[in-house]
Each structure stands twice: as structure tokens, then as C-alpha cells.
Amino acid sequence: MLSQCPVVPEHLTSEQPAPVRVLQSNKGLLMLLAQYEALRRRMNADRAAVVEILANDAGED
């Protein structure tokens, strides 16, 4: 019997390109850093959720 592997969306496994921005001030840099930190935390949470889902799916086989 063939086991079905879960399909992981490509956006969770592929590298994302750097944003294209021209910063005009330190405020712009601070805003970019804050946005980056928010995205970094979200992506880490997404990765942890994917690992948990895949681990649970593997245990059900």
C-alpha cells in the first residue's frame, strides 16, 4: 500500500527574495527592520507548525 505524503506549499519551503526598497531615512530603516522581525517570527512559527503537522502525519501511518 502506498502511503500518501502531505504536500507542503512551496511558499513554506522556498527562499523568499529580499524586498526592493530605497531607504530615505533612519525611520525607513527602523520600519524595515520591524517588518523583517515580524515576518521572521511568523515564518518561524509557520515552519514549526509544518514540522508538527508532518510529524503527526508520519505517526499516523
C-alpha positions as CSV (number, residue, x, y, z in Angstrom):
1,M,0.0,0.0,0.0
2,L,1.3,3.4,-0.9
3,S,1.5,6.0,1.8
4,Q,0.4,9.5,1.0
5,C,2.9,12.2,1.7
6,P,1.5,15.5,2.7
7,V,2.0,18.3,0.1
8,V,3.9,21.2,1.6
9,P,3.1,24.5,-0.1
10,E,6.1,25.9,-2.0
11,H,6.0,29.2,-0.2
12,L,6.8,27.4,3.1
13,T,9.9,25.7,1.7
14,S,11.3,28.1,-0.8
15,E,13.6,31.1,-0.2
16,Q,11.9,34.4,-0.4
17,P,13.7,37.3,-2.3
18,A,14.8,40.4,-0.4
19,P,12.5,43.3,-0.6
20,V,13.4,46.0,-3.1
21,R,13.4,49.3,-1.3
22,V,15.3,52.6,-1.3
23,L,15.5,53.9,2.3
24,Q,15.4,57.6,2.6
25,S,15.9,57.9,6.4
26,N,16.7,56.1,9.6
27,K,13.0,55.9,10.2
28,G,12.6,53.9,7.0
29,L,15.4,51.6,8.1
30,L,13.8,51.0,11.5
31,M,10.4,50.3,9.9
32,L,12.1,47.8,7.5
33,L,13.8,46.1,10.4
34,A,10.5,45.9,12.4
35,Q,8.7,44.4,9.3
36,Y,11.5,41.9,8.9
37,E,11.4,40.9,12.5
38,A,7.6,40.4,12.3
39,L,8.0,38.3,9.1
40,R,10.9,36.3,10.7
41,R,8.7,35.4,13.7
42,R,5.8,34.4,11.5
43,M,7.9,32.3,9.2
44,N,9.5,30.5,12.2
45,A,6.0,29.8,13.6
46,D,4.9,28.5,10.2
47,R,7.9,26.3,10.0
48,A,7.3,24.9,13.5
49,A,3.7,24.2,12.6
50,V,4.7,22.4,9.4
51,V,7.1,20.2,11.3
52,E,4.5,19.4,13.8
53,I,1.9,18.5,11.2
54,L,4.4,16.4,9.2
55,A,5.5,14.6,12.4
56,N,1.9,13.9,13.4
57,D,1.0,12.7,9.9
58,A,4.0,10.4,9.8
59,G,3.0,8.9,13.1
60,E,-0.5,8.0,11.8
61,D,0.8,5.7,9.1
